[in-house]
Amino acid sequence: MKTGRLEAFSDGVLAIIITIMVLEMKVPEGAGFDVLKPILPVFLTYILSFIYLGIYWNNHHHLLQAVNKVNGKILWANLNLLFWLSLFPFVTGWMGENHFETNPTALYGMVLFLAALAFKIFVYYVIKNEGKESNVGKVYSNDIKLNISLLLYLTGSAISFLQPFLGLLIYLVAALLWVLPDKRIEQTFKK
């Protein structure tokens, strides 16, 4: 199977997830800027989650540019990834509405961890299908950046039980690792 339908479906799901997140932000009563202060945590959490969804969309896109074909295992691995990403609106809203309290911030980190793990599983099945000597295999076989991110999400989630803002800072650091698109796939095409 070609990758076109997988890409189109994934793009659509990510667009819906982003739409749900923005619709969860309630417009405050009143016209003064002071009415925005109580919803600032919700907005900041939305920004972080939007960045994360953008990171996933970008890396998903780059990865699939190097993929020749997909199979059933790849389709299911992709659905696993989309499942964890679909939880972003819930954990984003819960963390923002509760002003970065312990449990919501820790759960946010666990969803980040499980989404990253799902991406790693997705990549594993792509490499298994394409081969270790393929462009994808060469780039992702030993992905240190993804492994560091997994560790950061677990650490941030655990620390959130003691210091939620420190956990949030760790999530931000992990996002900064990925903000720029992964150029490794593009570089392998140039060779």
ZASEKE-363693 format. One record per atom (N, C-alpha, C): residue in one letter; z, x, y. Coordinates in steps of 0.1 Angstrom, whole numbers, padded with zeros to 4 digits, always signed. Layout:
% ZASEKE-363693
AZXY/...
END
This chain:
% ZASEKE-363693
M+0000+0008-0012/M+0000+0000+0000/M+0000+0009+0012/K-0007+0004+0022/K-0007+0011+0035/K+0006+0008+0043/T+0009+0015+0053/T+0021+0014+0061/T+0021+0003+0072/G+0009-0002+0075/G+0007-0012+0086/G+0017-0024+0086/R+0018-0031+0075/R+0026-0042+0074/R+0041-0039+0076/L+0045-0028+0069/L+0059-0023+0070/L+0062-0020+0085/E+0053-0013+0092/E+0056-0010+0106/E+0056-0022+0114/A+0047-0031+0112/A+0047-0044+0121/A+0059-0052+0118/F+0063-0053+0106/F+0075-0061+0103/F+0087-0055+0109/S+0089-0042+0107/S+0100-0034+0113/S+0101-0035+0128/D+0089-0034+0134/D+0089-0035+0149/D+0093-0049+0153/G+0089-0059+0146/G+0093-0073+0150/G+0108-0075+0148/V+0113-0070+0137/V+0128-0072+0135/V+0136-0064+0146/L+0132-0052+0149/L+0139-0045+0160/L+0138-0052+0173/A+0126-0058+0176/A+0125-0065+0189/A+0134-0077+0189/I+0135-0084+0177/I+0144-0096+0177/I+0159-0091+0178/I+0163-0080+0172/I+0176-0075+0173/I+0180-0072+0188/I+0170-0065+0195/I+0173-0062+0209/I+0174-0075+0217/T+0165-0085+0214/T+0166-0098+0221/T+0179-0105+0219/I+0184-0105+0206/I+0197-0111+0203/I+0208-0104+0211/M+0207-0091+0212/M+0218-0084+0219/M+0218-0087+0234/V+0207-0088+0240/V+0207-0091+0254/V+0211-0106+0257/L+0207-0115+0247/L+0211-0129+0249/L+0226-0131+0247/E+0233-0122+0240/E+0247-0123+0238/E+0255-0120+0251/M+0248-0113+0261/M+0255-0110+0273/M+0255-0123+0282/K+0266-0128+0285/K+0268-0140+0293/K+0267-0137+0308/V+0260-0146+0315/V+0260-0144+0329/V+0273-0149+0335/P+0279-0141+0344/P+0292-0145+0349/P+0291-0155+0360/E+0301-0163+0362/E+0302-0173+0373/E+0304-0165+0386/G+0297-0169+0396/G+0299-0163+0409/G+0288-0153+0413/A+0287-0150+0426/A+0276-0142+0431/A+0281-0128+0436/G+0294-0126+0436/G+0299-0113+0441/G+0298-0103+0430/F+0297-0090+0434/F+0297-0079+0424/F+0310-0078+0417/D+0321-0084+0422/D+0334-0083+0416/D+0334-0091+0402/V+0325-0101+0401/V+0325-0108+0388/V+0318-0100+0377/L+0312-0089+0380/L+0306-0081+0370/L+0316-0071+0363/K+0327-0069+0370/K+0337-0059+0365/K+0342-0063+0351/P+0345-0075+0348/P+0350-0079+0335/P+0339-0077+0324/I+0327-0078+0327/I+0316-0077+0317/I+0310-0063+0316/L+0316-0053+0324/L+0311-0040+0323/L+0312-0034+0309/P+0323-0035+0302/P+0323-0030+0288/P+0312-0036+0279/V+0309-0048+0281/V+0298-0055+0273/V+0285-0048+0277/F+0282-0046+0290/F+0270-0040+0294/F+0269-0025+0289/L+0279-0018+0290/L+0279-0004+0286/L+0277-0003+0271/T+0283-0012+0263/T+0280-0012+0249/T+0266-0016+0246/Y+0261-0025+0253/Y+0247-0029+0252/Y+0238-0017+0254/I+0240-0009+0265/I+0232+0002+0268/I+0232+0012+0256/L+0244+0015+0251/L+0245+0024+0240/L+0237+0019+0227/S+0239+0007+0224/S+0232+0001+0213/S+0217+0000+0215/F+0213-0003+0227/F+0199-0003+0230/F+0193+0011+0228/I+0200+0021+0232/I+0196+0035+0230/I+0195+0038+0215/Y+0205+0034+0208/Y+0204+0037+0193/Y+0192+0029+0187/L+0190+0017+0190/L+0178+0010+0185/L+0165+0017+0189/G+0165+0021+0201/G+0153+0029+0205/G+0151+0042+0197/I+0162+0049+0194/I+0162+0061+0186/I+0156+0057+0172/Y+0161+0047+0166/Y+0157+0043+0153/Y+0142+0039+0153/W+0138+0031+0163/W+0124+0027+0164/W+0115+0039+0165/N+0119+0049+0174/N+0111+0061+0177/N+0110+0069+0164/N+0121+0072+0157/N+0120+0080+0145/N+0114+0073+0134/H+0115+0060+0133/H+0108+0052+0122/H+0093+0054+0125/H+0089+0052+0137/H+0075+0053+0141/H+0070+0067+0137/H+0077+0077+0141/H+0072+0091+0139/H+0071+0094+0124/L+0081+0089+0116/L+0082+0091+0102/L+0069+0085+0096/L+0067+0072+0099/L+0056+0065+0093/L+0042+0070+0096/Q+0041+0078+0107/Q+0028+0084+0111/Q+0024+0094+0101/A+0034+0100+0093/A+0032+0110+0084/A+0031+0105+0069/V+0032+0092+0068/V+0033+0086+0055/V+0019+0080+0051/N+0014+0083+0039/N+0001+0078+0035/N+0002+0064+0029/K+0012+0062+0021/K+0013+0049+0014/K+0028+0046+0011/V+0031+0033+0009/V+0044+0029+0006/V+0044+0022-0007/N+0056+0021-0013/N+0058+0014-0026/N+0070+0004-0024/G+0073-0003-0035/G+0084-0012-0035/G+0097-0006-0031/K+0100+0006-0036/K+0113+0012-0033/K+0114+0015-0018/I+0103+0019-0012/I+0103+0022+0002/I+0105+0009+0010/L+0098-0001+0005/L+0100-0014+0012/L+0115-0019+0012/W+0121-0018+0000/W+0135-0022-0001/W+0144-0012+0007/A+0141+0001+0007/A+0149+0010+0015/A+0148+0007+0030/N+0136+0002+0034/N+0134-0002+0048/N+0142-0014+0051/L+0142-0024+0042/L+0150-0036+0044/L+0165-0033+0045/N+0169-0023+0037/N+0183-0019+0038/N+0186-0013+0052/L+0177-0005+0057/L+0179+0000+0071/L+0179-0011+0081/L+0170-0020+0080/L+0169-0032+0089/L+0182-0040+0088/F+0187-0042+0076/F+0200-0049+0075/F+0211-0043+0084/W+0213-0031+0082/W+0224-0024+0090/W+0221-0025+0105/L+0208-0023+0109/L+0205-0024+0123/L+0207-0038+0128/S+0205-0048+0119/S+0206-0062+0124/S+0221-0065+0127/L+0230-0057+0122/L+0244-0059+0126/L+0248-0053+0139/F+0239-0046+0146/F+0242-0041+0159/F+0246-0051+0169/P+0239-0063+0170/P+0244-0073+0180/P+0258-0077+0178/F+0262-0079+0165/F+0276-0083+0162/F+0286-0073+0167/V+0284-0060+0162/V+0294-0050+0165/V+0294-0046+0180/T+0282-0047+0186/T+0280-0044+0200/T+0288-0055+0208/G+0286-0067+0205/G+0294-0078+0212/G+0309-0077+0210/W+0313-0075+0197/W+0327-0074+0194/W+0334-0063+0202/M+0327-0051+0202/M+0333-0040+0208/M+0334-0042+0223/G+0323-0047+0229/G+0322-0049+0244/G+0332-0059+0248/E+0332-0071+0241/E+0341-0082+0245/E+0355-0078+0244/N+0359-0069+0236/N+0373-0065+0234/N+0376-0052+0240/H+0367-0048+0250/H+0370-0036+0258/H+0373-0024+0250/F+0366-0021+0240/F+0367-0009+0232/F+0380-0007+0225/E+0385-0018+0220/E+0398-0018+0212/E+0395-0011+0199/T+0406-0007+0192/T+0406+0001+0180/T+0396-0004+0169/N+0399-0016+0164/N+0391-0021+0152/N+0376-0023+0155/P+0373-0029+0167/P+0358-0031+0169/P+0351-0018+0171/T+0358-0008+0177/T+0352+0005+0180/T+0350+0013+0167/A+0360+0012+0158/A+0359+0018+0145/A+0348+0011+0136/L+0347-0002+0137/L+0336-0009+0129/L+0322-0005+0135/Y+0321-0004+0148/Y+0309+0000+0154/Y+0304+0013+0148/G+0313+0023+0147/G+0310+0036+0141/G+0306+0035+0126/M+0313+0026+0119/M+0309+0024+0105/M+0295+0018+0103/V+0291+0009+0112/V+0278+0004+0112/V+0268+0015+0116/L+0271+0023+0125/L+0263+0035+0129/L+0261+0044+0117/F+0272+0046+0110/F+0272+0055+0098/F+0263+0049+0087/L+0264+0036+0084/L+0257+0029+0074/L+0242+0028+0077/A+0239+0026+0090/A+0225+0026+0094/A+0219+0040+0092/A+0226+0050+0096/A+0221+0064+0094/A+0219+0067+0079/L+0229+0063+0071/L+0228+0065+0057/L+0216+0058+0051/A+0213+0046+0056/A+0202+0038+0052/A+0189+0045+0056/F+0188+0051+0068/F+0177+0059+0072/F+0175+0071+0062/K+0185+0077+0059/K+0185+0089+0050/K+0179+0084+0036/I+0184+0073+0031/I+0179+0067+0018/I+0164+0064+0020/F+0160+0058+0031/F+0146+0055+0034/F+0137+0067+0033/V+0142+0078+0040/V+0135+0091+0040/V+0134+0096+0026/Y+0145+0095+0018/Y+0145+0100+0004/Y+0134+0094-0004/Y+0132+0081-0003/Y+0122+0074-0011/Y+0108+0077-0006/V+0107+0079+0007/V+0094+0083+0013/V+0090+0097+0007/I+0100+0106+0008/I+0097+0120+0002/I+0094+0119-0013/K+0101+0111-0020/K+0099+0110-0034/K+0085+0104-0037/N+0080+0096-0028/N+0067+0090-0030/N+0056+0099-0025/E+0058+0106-0014/E+0048+0115-0008/E+0048+0129-0014/G+0059+0133-0019/G+0060+0147-0025/G+0067+0156-0015/K+0074+0166-0021/K+0082+0176-0013/K+0073+0185-0005/E+0061+0186-0009/E+0051+0195-0001/E+0044+0187+0010/S+0046+0174+0011/S+0040+0167+0021/S+0046+0170+0035/N+0039+0165+0045/N+0045+0167+0059/N+0059+0162+0060/V+0061+0150+0055/V+0074+0144+0055/V+0084+0152+0047/G+0080+0156+0035/G+0089+0165+0027/G+0093+0177+0033/K+0083+0184+0040/K+0086+0197+0047/K+0096+0195+0058/V+0095+0184+0065/V+0103+0181+0077/V+0117+0176+0074/Y+0118+0167+0064/Y+0130+0160+0062/Y+0138+0164+0050/S+0133+0173+0041/S+0140+0176+0029/S+0154+0181+0032/N+0156+0189+0042/N+0169+0194+0045/N+0172+0191+0060/D+0175+0178+0062/D+0177+0174+0076/D+0191+0175+0081/I+0194+0187+0087/I+0207+0190+0092/I+0211+0181+0103/K+0202+0177+0112/K+0206+0168+0123/K+0211+0155+0118/L+0204+0149+0108/L+0208+0136+0103/L+0222+0138+0096/N+0224+0149+0089/N+0237+0151+0082/N+0248+0153+0092/I+0246+0160+0103/I+0256+0161+0114/I+0259+0148+0120/S+0249+0139+0122/S+0251+0126+0127/S+0260+0118+0118/L+0257+0118+0105/L+0265+0111+0096/L+0280+0115+0097/L+0282+0128+0098/L+0296+0133+0099/L+0302+0128+0113/L+0294+0129+0123/L+0299+0124+0136/L+0303+0109+0136/Y+0295+0101+0129/Y+0298+0087+0129/Y+0311+0084+0121/L+0313+0091+0110/L+0325+0090+0102/L+0337+0094+0110/T+0335+0106+0116/T+0346+0111+0124/T+0350+0102+0136/G+0340+0097+0143/G+0342+0088+0154/G+0349+0075+0150/S+0344+0070+0138/S+0351+0058+0133/S+0365+0060+0130/A+0368+0071+0123/A+0382+0074+0120/A+0391+0077+0132/I+0385+0084+0142/I+0393+0087+0154/I+0395+0075+0162/S+0386+0065+0161/S+0387+0053+0169/S+0400+0045+0165/F+0406+0047+0154/F+0418+0041+0150/F+0430+0047+0158/L+0428+0059+0163/L+0438+0065+0171/L+0435+0065+0186/Q+0422+0069+0189/Q+0418+0070+0203/Q+0404+0064+0204/P+0402+0051+0207/P+0389+0044+0207/P+0379+0051+0216/F+0384+0055+0228/F+0374+0061+0238/F+0369+0075+0233/L+0377+0082+0225/L+0373+0094+0219/L+0362+0092+0209/G+0364+0081+0201/G+0354+0077+0191/G+0341+0073+0198/L+0342+0066+0209/L+0331+0062+0216/L+0323+0074+0222/L+0331+0084+0226/L+0324+0096+0231/L+0317+0103+0220/I+0322+0103+0208/I+0316+0110+0197/I+0303+0102+0193/Y+0303+0089+0194/Y+0291+0081+0192/Y+0280+0084+0202/L+0284+0087+0215/L+0275+0090+0225/L+0269+0104+0223/V+0277+0114+0218/V+0272+0127+0215/V+0262+0126+0204/A+0265+0118+0194/A+0255+0117+0183/A+0242+0111+0188/A+0243+0101+0197/A+0231+0095+0203/A+0223+0106+0211/L+0230+0114+0218/L+0223+0125+0226/L+0215+0134+0217/L+0220+0136+0205/L+0212+0145+0196/L+0199+0140+0193/W+0197+0126+0194/W+0185+0120+0189/W+0176+0114+0201/V+0181+0114+0213/V+0174+0108+0224/V+0159+0112+0225/L+0157+0125+0224/L+0144+0130+0224/L+0138+0128+0210/P+0125+0123+0209/P+0119+0121+0196/P+0118+0133+0188/D+0120+0132+0175/D+0119+0143+0166/D+0105+0148+0166/K+0103+0160+0171/K+0089+0166+0172/K+0084+0173+0160/R+0093+0174+0150/R+0089+0182+0138/R+0077+0176+0131/I+0076+0163+0130/I+0064+0157+0123/I+0052+0160+0131/E+0052+0158+0144/E+0041+0161+0152/E+0037+0176+0151/Q+0046+0185+0150/Q+0043+0199+0149/Q+0037+0202+0135/T+0041+0195+0125/T+0034+0197+0112/T+0020+0193+0111/F+0016+0183+0119/F+0003+0178+0120/F-0006+0188+0128/K+0000+0196+0137/K-0008+0206+0145/K-0012+0218+0136/K-0004+0220+0126/K-0007+0233+0118/K-0019+0231+0109/
END
